[in-house]
Amino acid sequence: MFRSCAIGIVFITTALFSFDLTRSVDQTTITLGDMVRLKVTAVRRADEKLVFPGPDADFGQFELKDMRSSEAPSGSLLAETYEYLVTAYTLGTLTMPALTVVNLKDTADRKATDPVEIVVKPVTVKDTSDIVDIYGPESIGFGARFWAALFGIVVALGLLVWLIDRYLLKRKRNEEKKEAPPIPPEKLFEQEIGQLVRDDLLAKGEVKIFHFRISEILRRYIGARLNFYALESTTSELISALKASKTDPKVVRLVEQFCTVNDPVKFAKWIPKSGESENLIILARELVSLTPPLEQKEPAGSPAAQQGADKKHIT
């Protein structure tokens, strides 16, 4: 009997303190390509940590264009709101799937919003009534002089393009001859990180530019280490390349941790919490410290290379 009462008390207490979830949309009928603002609000205790759907969540036939989060006190609790801006490019009655929010303190404590139906209508003539012709069509006659002048202009432009191309090609060849030895990736990384710190973008409010630049710096370093072009690769492609090259698992985890914070800011205008952006510099430097410097080869014909060849010959 006592055991049953205890279980009942625990159950009631858990239900009592479970977070409350609501959702709303600003409109349920839109024109093709218009935006729908979906708000998901959870009222929780201050010591609870909730995980809301991110940029990779399933929005069905809707495409996520932007998302942001905010917190506000709600009595003794906190109201945490995530706002999703979505649109659709398919006509008809579309269903936006339910979105699930999970309590990290108790992953069994999860709630989902109700699905919502959005009617997407085609663009009508009425919707484009403000687009009018300012001038009507006008007939223009072209004589022999016009065509002769046009031919001369085309020939002159072609000759100019050819001369510029020859000049640039010659200049490129000269620069390749004078090209300095490449900077080791770890030194280039430290130079670029140092410049990023000096630019102090976060203090200037340029958060997104900061996240793009530190992502390029780290990807350029990883690409140089693995000998592939990493700047345009997706996060999943980058992680797959690291695992395929048998990179230290700790390095792979750091890259995953870095991208988890950085990607939402780059692609979804996510507003990071205080200190998260600065922590990316620490993560990047820790990652570089775990990868030993590459062995630098001396250019062919240099005194150091010739000395090494002489030693090898003697040996």
Secondary structure, 3 states (H helix, E strand, C coil): CHHHHHHHHHHHHHHHHCCEEEEEECCCEEECCCEEEEEEEEEECCCCCEECCCCCCCCCCEEEEEEEEEEEEECCEEEEEEEEEEEECCCEEEEECCCEEEECCCCCCEEECCCEEEEEECCCCHHHCCCCCCCCCCCCCCCHHHHHHHHHHHHHHHHHHHHHHHHHHHHHHHHHHCCCCCCCHHHHHHHHHHHHHHHCCCCCCCHHHHHHHHHHHHHHHHHHHHCCCCCCCCHHHHHHHHHHCCCCHHHHHHHHHHHHHHHHHHHHCCCCCCCHHHHHHHHHHHHHHCCCCCCCCCCCCCHHHHHHHHHHHHC
